[in-house]
Amino acid sequence: MILVLFEDDDVLAVDKPEGLASIPERDTTQESLLSLLSASKPTKLYVVHRLDKEVSGVMLFAQNAAAHKYLNEQFSHHSVRKIYLALVHGIVAQESRTIDTPLRQFGSGRMGMDSKRGKESITTFQVLKRFDGYTLIEVYPITGRRHQIRVHLYSLGHAIVGDLLYGERDMQHRFPRLMLHARRIEYRLPSGDLCAVEAPLPESFTDVMRMIEG
């Protein structure tokens, strides 16, 4: 069952579980967040943004065309504030940092940094806590490129724990999930009111944290 975090006539905010695609994939027999929600809705849901399949946390849908346009404009102008939690490998030395290297997709399907041909990509973060060999950080992506947070952190030598695509697979296989969670999103409703929605940390995330803390 999908947890609804906020709903009115214009916007639906839900808590996406990890392992569930945001929208239908090539194999249409596999369920997605959109298909599960649409099955219980009499009207069309509009996709505003996406989370990677392996990521958990807050995701928004518009419930009518006007709200869809209104939300899209906020994402396009980078006026939506997104806050993620990420557990990364290694000890991050700096307390905070901004990464602004452009990204593009390569033939393998992986995203990579390309200062000449890539699209503008900006990620900032700050350290919350350091452990023995790991660091918990709060991440604020300004832009919303595919795999942006994962690639930017990997480029610093701090791959996200459990990331099988951007990290040493033998080491990453030890972990049951990608340790990236969309914790909070702040945006404006069509009424103009500011709305902030938070998703609780799933048990799968806290279990790994307890293991790391020893």
Secondary structure as UniProt FT lines:
FT   STRAND          3..7
FT   STRAND          11..16
FT   TURN            18..19
FT   TURN            28..29
FT   HELIX           33..38
FT   TURN            39..40
FT   STRAND          46..47
FT   TURN            53..54
FT   STRAND          56..62
FT   HELIX           65..76
FT   TURN            77..78
FT   STRAND          81..89
FT   STRAND          96..99
FT   STRAND          103..105
FT   TURN            107..108
FT   STRAND          111..113
FT   TURN            115..117
FT   STRAND          123..130
FT   STRAND          134..141
FT   TURN            146..147
FT   HELIX           148..155
FT   TURN            156..157
FT   TURN            161..162
FT   HELIX           169..172
FT   TURN            173..174
FT   STRAND          180..188
FT   TURN            190..191
FT   STRAND          194..198
FT   HELIX           203..213
//
